Structures are given as C-alpha cells and as structure tokens.
Amino acid sequence: MERAAGSLPADKRRINISLADSARAALVNVAQNVLVSGSDAKRWGNAHPNLVPYQLFDAADRPLVIAVGSDGQWRACARSLGLDDLAADDALATNAGRLKNRDRVVAALAARIGELGAQHWIDRLQSVGVPCGLVRTVAETLEVTQADARTGVRPSVPGSVRMPPPKLDEHGDAIRTLGWRAFLP
C-alpha cells in the first residue's frame, strides 16, 4: 500500500498487487521445500507435499478431503476408518514415517473410503476430530453463498460494487495507449 506522510483519505488508498505476486505468495509451503532441499517441486495434485494423509479421496458416491495435521489425528483417522493395523504400525506413527510410506498409506485409505459414501466417512472422522470435508460442486457452493447473476459472489471483505463491468473494449483505446497506467487515479 502506497502511503504519503500522514494518513491518506479513504478515496486515495489503494492496494496494488499483481496476480503473479499473489500466486507466488500461495507457494509458501512448496517454495520453502525447494529452498531447503535445493530440488525442484514435484506435482502433487491435491495432495500436500509435507503431510500424509492430506488430500482428496473418492468415496463410493463423491470425493472428500482428509487433512491430517498431527500424529494424534492420524491415529484417530486410521481407527475411525477401521484401519487399526495402520494406526498401530510404528512405521506410520509419525508424519515422517507416513511420508516415507505415502503410497501404502494413501492406497489403504483410498480402498477403504471407496467402500462407502462420503457422508458416512465425514461423520466418523469429524466425531474424532479429524479435519475433513465434502468436495462441493460450484452449484452446491452457490446454494449456501450469497450470490446473484448480476453482481456475482458477494465479497468476503467489506465493500461494494460501484459500477457495472465494462462493455467489450470499453477501455481498449486507453489500455492500448497507456497500458495498465490507464487505471491509475
């Protein structure tokens, strides 16, 4: 945020951040792995590179996400899924062990979760404090979100839409002449 000496009036305050900068900021965990290891990042899809299990799983009817963040959550997760042998396996007692055995852990959970519907597993996991949730479609999300076709999804921070979106090429001449400076006050 650019600031002159003293306080700026509200109509002069601006936060200017590029999409590329915000995308780089979202790389915090992945970037730290690269900086520490010196090796480029692998593609993990929806899985977490540093925590196991922490990813999507396909239940019999729809996907769900399980986000185990501690060894206690791991034991609760495995037991609630009826995988007592995994919960008792010393090789999997710590996240470091689960990382080394990622393929085995994920395969066992995937097979078990695929046997029944997502809500069954969500109820069991939540009852023992394991972070998890259904993966919703966009339409399902909009059912519980304030949104309409004209103004879109309501912002999560205070503010308002002060003008409609521009018409096709409405600012085209200014952008072609001035670039992004066309939008500076």
Buried (B, 14 or more C-beta within 10 A) or exposed (E): EEEEEEEEEEEEEEEEEEEEEEEEEEEEEBEEBEEEEEEEEEEEEEBBBBBBBBBBBEBEEBBBBBBBEBBEBBBBBBBBBEBEEBBEBEEBBEBEBBBBBBEBBBEBBBEBBEEBBBEBBBEBBEEEEBBBEBBEEEEEEEEEEEEEEEEEEEEEEEEEEEEEEEEEEEEEEEBEEEEEEEEEE
